[in-house]
Amino acid sequence: MAQRTLTLGALCLGGLLLWLLLKPAATGYERTRVDYPIPAVELRNQHDQPVALIPYLLGAQPVMLEFSYTSCTTLCTDMAVKFSNLQRRAGAEKGVKLVSISIDPQVDTPAVLAAYLKRYQAGSGWDYLTGSLTDTQKLMQVFGVSPTDMLTNKATLFLHQPGDSAWTRLDGRLDPQDLLREYQQLNH
């Protein structure tokens, strides 16, 4: 009887360990409202055109903003796939501007950014921006983003509605349905 109880206990423990190893990664994210004083910097887009950041981010169109870099192999590629799929799923709903800002401007030239967007089949409405290292660091400081966030899979997405002084900050793992829902809320 003791042997049977021990075997049953071992099977239950083994099953629990297997479930913990195979369960899908947890999703979920935290939503906060934050005022970010956008600095008056000029970046360049994937077409090597100048972009004055204040009117670009605070204009008449809703914005979804993320920080990433093209040589990132973890969180950045995950978000690029999500942005790409979002553009396809949203279809005719083209009201939200998708913006990626490089945190590695020494590598991420406009030509590199254009190739990256092409790789992910980005449509119009998704821009990838780069600038000087000083401007990039200033932006990261303002938005409270660290280069290590991409290595530790700490996803942060920023949403802005025209005419609103605050941004919505999303911290955590957004699954594709979460991202689409946030996009649709931003677009309406």
The 8 nearest C-alpha neighbors of each residue, nearest first, counted from 0:
[[1, 3, 2, 4, 5, 6, 7, 8],
 [2, 0, 4, 3, 5, 6, 7, 8],
 [1, 3, 5, 0, 4, 6, 7, 8],
 [2, 4, 6, 0, 5, 1, 7, 8],
 [5, 3, 7, 1, 6, 2, 8, 0],
 [4, 6, 2, 8, 3, 7, 1, 9],
 [7, 5, 9, 3, 8, 4, 2, 10],
 [6, 8, 4, 10, 9, 5, 3, 11],
 [7, 9, 5, 11, 6, 10, 4, 12],
 [8, 10, 6, 12, 7, 11, 13, 5],
 [11, 9, 13, 7, 8, 12, 14, 6],
 [12, 10, 14, 8, 13, 9, 15, 7],
 [11, 13, 9, 15, 14, 10, 8, 16],
 [14, 12, 10, 16, 11, 15, 9, 17],
 [15, 13, 17, 11, 12, 16, 10, 18],
 [14, 16, 12, 18, 13, 17, 11, 19],
 [17, 15, 19, 13, 18, 14, 12, 20],
 [16, 18, 14, 20, 15, 19, 13, 21],
 [19, 17, 15, 21, 16, 20, 22, 14],
 [20, 18, 16, 17, 22, 21, 15, 14],
 [19, 21, 17, 18, 22, 16, 23, 15],
 [22, 20, 18, 19, 17, 23, 16, 24],
 [21, 23, 19, 18, 20, 24, 17, 25],
 [24, 22, 25, 21, 20, 26, 19, 18],
 [25, 23, 26, 22, 21, 172, 20, 27],
 [26, 24, 23, 27, 172, 22, 174, 171],
 [27, 25, 172, 173, 24, 174, 28, 171],
 [26, 28, 172, 171, 173, 25, 29, 174],
 [27, 29, 171, 170, 172, 169, 173, 30],
 [28, 30, 170, 169, 171, 31, 27, 168],
 [29, 31, 169, 168, 28, 167, 170, 32],
 [32, 30, 168, 167, 33, 29, 169, 166],
 [33, 31, 167, 166, 168, 165, 30, 34],
 [32, 34, 165, 166, 35, 167, 31, 168],
 [33, 35, 165, 166, 164, 36, 32, 167],
 [36, 34, 37, 33, 141, 142, 165, 166],
 [35, 37, 38, 34, 141, 142, 164, 39],
 [38, 36, 35, 53, 39, 141, 138, 52],
 [39, 37, 40, 36, 53, 138, 52, 137],
 [38, 40, 53, 52, 37, 41, 51, 54],
 [41, 39, 38, 52, 51, 134, 42, 53],
 [40, 42, 51, 50, 52, 49, 39, 43],
 [41, 43, 130, 50, 129, 49, 128, 40],
 [44, 42, 49, 48, 47, 129, 128, 50],
 [43, 45, 128, 47, 46, 48, 127, 109],
 [44, 46, 109, 113, 112, 47, 127, 110],
 [45, 47, 44, 48, 109, 113, 110, 43],
 [48, 46, 44, 109, 43, 45, 49, 110],
 [47, 49, 43, 46, 44, 50, 45, 42],
 [50, 48, 43, 42, 41, 51, 47, 44],
 [49, 51, 42, 41, 43, 52, 48, 44],
 [52, 50, 41, 53, 55, 40, 54, 42],
 [51, 53, 55, 54, 50, 41, 40, 56],
 [52, 54, 55, 56, 57, 51, 39, 37],
 [55, 53, 57, 58, 56, 52, 51, 50],
 [54, 56, 52, 53, 58, 57, 51, 50],
 [57, 55, 53, 54, 58, 52, 62, 159],
 [56, 58, 54, 55, 53, 161, 59, 162],
 [59, 57, 54, 55, 60, 56, 161, 53],
 [58, 60, 161, 61, 57, 162, 160, 56],
 [59, 61, 58, 161, 95, 62, 96, 94],
 [62, 60, 160, 95, 159, 161, 96, 185],
 [63, 61, 96, 159, 95, 158, 97, 64],
 [64, 62, 158, 97, 157, 98, 96, 159],
 [65, 63, 98, 157, 156, 99, 62, 97],
 [64, 66, 99, 156, 98, 100, 157, 67],
 [65, 67, 100, 99, 101, 102, 64, 68],
 [68, 66, 101, 75, 102, 100, 65, 99],
 [69, 67, 101, 71, 102, 70, 103, 75],
 [68, 70, 71, 107, 115, 67, 112, 75],
 [69, 71, 68, 72, 106, 107, 75, 103],
 [72, 70, 69, 68, 75, 73, 76, 74],
 [71, 73, 76, 70, 75, 74, 69, 77],
 [74, 72, 75, 71, 76, 77, 150, 149],
 [73, 75, 77, 152, 149, 76, 78, 72],
 [76, 74, 78, 77, 67, 73, 71, 79],
 [75, 77, 79, 78, 74, 73, 72, 80],
 [78, 76, 74, 80, 75, 79, 81, 73],
 [77, 79, 81, 75, 80, 76, 82, 74],
 [80, 78, 76, 82, 81, 77, 83, 75],
 [79, 81, 83, 77, 78, 82, 84, 76],
 [80, 82, 78, 84, 79, 83, 85, 175],
 [83, 81, 85, 79, 80, 84, 78, 86],
 [84, 82, 80, 86, 85, 81, 121, 119],
 [85, 83, 87, 81, 86, 82, 80, 88],
 [84, 86, 82, 88, 83, 87, 89, 81],
 [85, 87, 89, 83, 84, 88, 82, 90],
 [86, 88, 84, 90, 85, 89, 83, 122],
 [89, 87, 85, 90, 86, 84, 179, 83],
 [90, 88, 92, 86, 87, 85, 91, 93],
 [91, 89, 87, 88, 92, 86, 93, 85],
 [90, 92, 93, 89, 94, 88, 87, 86],
 [93, 91, 89, 90, 94, 186, 95, 183],
 [94, 92, 91, 95, 90, 89, 124, 96],
 [93, 95, 186, 92, 96, 60, 61, 124],
 [96, 94, 61, 62, 93, 186, 60, 97],
 [95, 97, 62, 124, 61, 125, 63, 98],
 [98, 96, 125, 63, 62, 124, 64, 95],
 [97, 99, 64, 126, 125, 127, 63, 96],
 [98, 100, 127, 65, 66, 64, 128, 126],
 [101, 99, 128, 66, 127, 129, 67, 65],
 [100, 102, 68, 67, 129, 103, 66, 104],
 [101, 103, 68, 67, 104, 135, 66, 100],
 [104, 102, 101, 105, 68, 106, 107, 132],
 [105, 103, 107, 106, 129, 130, 102, 101],
 [104, 106, 103, 107, 108, 132, 131, 130],
 [107, 105, 104, 103, 108, 111, 69, 70],
 [108, 106, 104, 111, 105, 103, 112, 109],
 [107, 109, 111, 110, 106, 112, 104, 129],
 [108, 110, 45, 112, 47, 111, 44, 113],
 [111, 109, 113, 108, 112, 114, 45, 46],
 [112, 110, 108, 114, 109, 113, 107, 115],
 [111, 113, 109, 115, 45, 110, 114, 107],
 [112, 114, 45, 110, 116, 115, 111, 109],
 [115, 113, 117, 111, 112, 116, 118, 110],
 [116, 114, 112, 118, 117, 113, 111, 119],
 [117, 115, 119, 121, 113, 118, 114, 120],
 [116, 118, 120, 114, 119, 115, 121, 113],
 [119, 117, 115, 116, 120, 114, 121, 113],
 [118, 120, 116, 117, 121, 83, 115, 80],
 [121, 119, 117, 118, 116, 122, 83, 115],
 [122, 120, 116, 119, 83, 117, 125, 123],
 [121, 123, 124, 125, 120, 86, 83, 116],
 [124, 122, 125, 121, 126, 93, 96, 86],
 [123, 125, 96, 97, 122, 126, 95, 93],
 [126, 124, 97, 123, 98, 96, 122, 121],
 [127, 125, 98, 99, 128, 97, 44, 124],
 [126, 128, 99, 44, 100, 45, 98, 112],
 [129, 127, 44, 100, 43, 42, 101, 99],
 [128, 130, 101, 43, 42, 104, 100, 44],
 [131, 129, 42, 104, 43, 135, 134, 132],
 [130, 132, 134, 133, 135, 104, 129, 42],
 [131, 133, 135, 134, 104, 136, 130, 105],
 [134, 132, 136, 131, 135, 137, 130, 138],
 [135, 133, 137, 131, 136, 132, 138, 130],
 [134, 136, 132, 138, 137, 133, 102, 131],
 [135, 137, 139, 133, 138, 134, 132, 140],
 [138, 136, 134, 140, 135, 139, 133, 141],
 [139, 137, 141, 135, 140, 136, 142, 134],
 [138, 140, 144, 136, 142, 141, 137, 143],
 [139, 141, 143, 137, 138, 142, 136, 144],
 [142, 140, 138, 139, 143, 137, 35, 36],
 [143, 141, 139, 140, 144, 138, 35, 37],
 [144, 142, 140, 141, 139, 145, 138, 35],
 [145, 143, 139, 142, 140, 146, 148, 66],
 [144, 146, 147, 148, 139, 143, 140, 149],
 [147, 145, 148, 149, 144, 102, 150, 67],
 [146, 148, 150, 145, 149, 151, 153, 152],
 [147, 149, 153, 151, 146, 145, 150, 152],
 [150, 148, 152, 147, 74, 151, 146, 153],
 [151, 149, 147, 148, 152, 73, 74, 146],
 [150, 152, 148, 153, 149, 147, 74, 73],
 [153, 151, 149, 74, 150, 154, 148, 73],
 [154, 152, 148, 151, 171, 149, 155, 170],
 [153, 155, 171, 170, 152, 172, 156, 148],
 [156, 154, 170, 169, 153, 171, 157, 65],
 [155, 157, 169, 65, 64, 168, 154, 170],
 [156, 158, 168, 64, 63, 167, 169, 65],
 [159, 157, 63, 167, 62, 166, 64, 168],
 [160, 158, 166, 62, 61, 167, 161, 63],
 [159, 161, 61, 163, 162, 185, 62, 158],
 [162, 160, 59, 163, 61, 60, 58, 57],
 [161, 163, 160, 164, 57, 59, 58, 159],
 [164, 162, 165, 161, 160, 159, 166, 57],
 [163, 165, 34, 162, 166, 35, 161, 160],
 [166, 164, 34, 33, 163, 32, 167, 35],
 [165, 167, 159, 33, 32, 158, 34, 168],
 [166, 168, 32, 158, 31, 157, 33, 159],
 [167, 169, 157, 31, 30, 156, 32, 166],
 [168, 170, 30, 156, 155, 29, 28, 157],
 [171, 169, 155, 29, 28, 154, 168, 30],
 [170, 172, 28, 154, 27, 153, 29, 173],
 [171, 173, 26, 27, 28, 154, 174, 170],
 [174, 172, 177, 178, 27, 26, 171, 28],
 [173, 175, 177, 176, 178, 172, 26, 27],
 [176, 174, 178, 177, 179, 81, 173, 85],
 [175, 177, 179, 178, 174, 180, 173, 181],
 [178, 176, 180, 174, 175, 173, 179, 181],
 [177, 179, 175, 181, 176, 180, 173, 182],
 [178, 180, 182, 176, 181, 177, 183, 175],
 [179, 181, 177, 183, 182, 178, 176, 184],
 [182, 180, 184, 178, 179, 183, 185, 177],
 [183, 181, 179, 185, 180, 184, 178, 186],
 [182, 184, 186, 180, 185, 181, 179, 187],
 [185, 183, 181, 186, 187, 182, 180, 179],
 [186, 184, 182, 183, 187, 181, 61, 160],
 [185, 187, 183, 184, 94, 95, 182, 61],
 [186, 184, 185, 183, 94, 182, 61, 95]]
